[in-house]
Amino acid sequence: MGIVERLVPTAELALGTYRCRMIPEAAARAAASGAQWIDTAPNYAAGRAQDVLAPVLAAHLSLRVSTKAGYFTAATGTEAVNAGVLTEDQAVTGHSLASDYVRWQVRRSREQLGRERLDLVLLHNPERAHPGDRLALHQAMRDAFMVLEEEVAAGNVAGYGVATWVGLEEEAFTMGELLALAAEAAGGQLHHLVAVQLPVSLVMMTPIIQALDGRGPLPAAVGVGLRVMASAPLHGGELPGMVDQELADLIRPGLTPAQACSSPSRHAQE
């Protein structure tokens, strides 16, 4: 389960579908358990994740969904080439922030998920584009943000953000730079960059350690009102098996190992 951090000192549990083997069943269980968000991407489950989520989303209209634009499967790359939004050379890389592709992927995601308006679209590991060239990367991200601003204006997307694995830690971009790029994309008007997703867990503790000193991306994002989505809080489902009850009690007495695994992410901003 993913964890969504807010400005307030509480956390919302959400379903992340990256390594989920039974997506429809898990999504239905998450909805029944009170989860408010499902996080997915066009390349998850070998490209099938969004199609199989559609019936669950139709049955639970209050469920909000976040999806992504960036990575794509080989089959989707072929579709994008046939649609004229990627060249064959671009499709071979399996990742793109190209404006035409982002626009096309938003439309495709709306169709696959069965939603007229997507609650959130995240650029998927944008650091994957133009590695080592911050200027080119920032230009590509600004161009993609411009497309997403257009999609917001058209009523197709409610907000957008960035889902990164190492981009913030390796300083391919900073929180301040993300906000500046969004402001430029919006032409100086109110922008719609509303969220950032990054790994936060007992395994990947750097954001937690930084936050304890008031540093790093967590307090920076919260300070400007961005929703913070903690990806892989259970490290792909592997973490609960590494934590016994003794360690769980050290983290917080009375928690189960699974609860203890998610507790650092939940309370990093309290």
N, C-alpha and C positions, 0 to 999 in steps of 0.2 A: 504494500500500500504506500502510495506517495503521501507526503505531508505538505500542506500548504500553510506557509507562514503569513501572518497578517501583522498590521501595526499593533494590534492588541495582543496581550500576552497569552494567547491561546492558539491552538492549531487545529486545522481541519484535516481529517483523513481523506485521502483521495486514492483512486485506483490508478496505478501506472501499468501500462500494458506491454512494456518492452519485452519482458521474458515470460509473459503470461501465456500458459499453454491452453487454457480454456477461457478465452476472452468473454464470450457471451454469458457463460455461467458466472464468472467472476464479477462481471459488470452488474448482473442482476442481483447478486448477493451484496455487492457494495451499495447499490441503490436501496435495497431492503434494510441495510444496516445504517442508513442515514448519510452515506457519503454524498457529497454535493458535486464532486468533480471526477471526470474520467480523463486521463491523459493518454494520448496516442500519437501516432505518426504514420505517414503514408508507407514507410518501409517496414513497419512492425509486422510480425507474423508473416514474413515473406510477401508483404504487400496486401495481406488479406484483412488486417486488423480493422480498418475503417468500415469495410463492407459488413463484417460480422457484428460490429457494434451497432449498426443502424437500427435493427429491430429493437434492441434494448433501449436505445435513445428515444425511439418512437413510443415505447411503452412507458417511459419515465421522462416526461417533457421538462420536469424541473431539473434534471441532471444537466450540469454544464460540462462542456467538452473543450479541451485544449488539444490542438493538433499542431503540426509543424510543417515547415518548408525548408528543404535543404537536401537531406539524404533521400535517395530513391532507389528502387530495385532496378535490375536490368530490364525487366519487362516494362516498367514505368518509363525508363529512359527511352526505350524504343517508341512508346506511345508519344512521348514528348518530342522526339525527333520527327515522327510522322505528323505531329501537330504543328511543326515548324517553330517550336519554342526553344529547342536546344539543337546544337549541331551534333554530329556524330562524335566528334572529339570531346565535346562537353559531356555527352551522355556516358562515355566510357569511364569518367571519373566517379560516377555514382553520387555526386554532390554538386549542387549549384545554388547560387544566390541571384542568378540572372533575372532581371526584371520580368521578362516574358515568361520565364519558367515559374516564378513565384506567383504571378497573376493566374497562370494556367492551373497551378497546383491548388490554389485557393478555390477556384471553381470546381475542380475535380474532387476536392475534399468535401465541399458542400454537397455535391451529388452523392458521394459514397456514404457520408454520414447521415444523409437525409435531413439536413438542417439548412434552412434558408440563410440563417446567420450563424457564423461560428463565434463562439464565446471568446476564444483566444487562439491566435496563430503565433507560434514561436519560430524564429529563425533557428534552425537545428544545427548546433555546433558550428556557428559561422567561422570560428577560428580555422576550420578545415579549408576554407577558401583563402588563397593567397598567403600561405604560411610564410612567416618571416618578412612580409611586406605589409606593414601596418597601414601605410597610406592607401594602397590598393584595396586592402580589406575594408577599411573604413568607407571608402568610396562605394564599394559593393554593398555594404550594409546600409549606407544612406540611400542608395538607389532602391534597395529592397524595402526599406522603411517607407519610401515615397509611394511604392505600390500599395503597401498595407494601409497607408493613410487614405489612398484613393478607395480602397476596399471598405474602409470604415465609413467614408463619406457616402458610398453607394449603399450602405446598409448591409453589406455582406459579412462584415467582421465587426465585433464589438470592441476589440482591443488587440494589441500585439505585444510581443516581447522577444526575449532571447533565451534559448535553452542551450547552456554551455556546459562542457565537461571540464575543460582546463583554460578556457579563454580568459576568465577573470584572474585565476591563479597565476597564469603565465603572462598576464598583462598584455594580451593581444588587444584588449580594450579595457577601459576602466568604467565604473558606473557613471562617472561624470561624462566620459566620452559618449556613452550610450545615450544619455539624456541630450547631449549637444547634437548628436547625429539625428535624433528624433525631432528636435526643435528645427533643425535645418530642413528635414524632410517635410515638416508641416508648414514650411514657409514662414516661420516666425509666429505662427498661430499656435493654439493649444494643441499639443501632440497627444497621441493615443498609445504611447509606450506605457504599459501598465504592469508588466510582470517580468521577472527574471527567474529562470530555473537553473539550479546548480546542485552538485552532489553535496549532501550533508549527512554524515553518519558517523558511527563509532570507528569506521575504517578510514573515512576521509574527513578528518576532524579539523583541518586547517581553518575553515570558516568559523567553526565553533570556538576554537582557541583565540582567533583574532577577535571575535565578537565579545569575548570575556574582557578584553582590554578596550572595547569600544572601537575596534578597527575592522577593516575588511569589508567584504561585499554585503554581509547581512545588515549591520547597522546603517551602512551607506544607502542600501535600497530602502530599508524601512524609513530612514530619515526623509526620503523624498516621496514616500507614499506608494512605493511599488509593492505589488504582491510578490512574495518570495516563495517559490515552489521548491521543496527539497526533493531532489531526485535520488533514487536508490538508497533510501534511508535504511533498508534492510539488506543492502548490498546484493541485490538480485536474489533475495531469499536465502542467502547463505549465512547471514549474520546470526539469526536466532540459534542455529545449531552450534555456534561458537561460544555462546554465552550461557553459563550455568546459573543456578539460582543464587549462589554465593556472590557472583559478580553483579547480578541483577539487584541484590540487596545493597551492594555497595553504591550502585548508581542512585537508587532510591528504594528504601525498604518497602516491601509489600507489592512491588511490581513483578509481573511475570517476566521471563527472559525476553519474550517478544515485545512487551511494553517497554522494557528497559532499553532495548535496541533503538526504539524510536524516541525515547525520552530526551536524549541530547539535542536532537533536531527540534523537538517541540519546544524546548525551553531555552534555546540559544539566545532568544531575544527578550526573555523575561527580565 
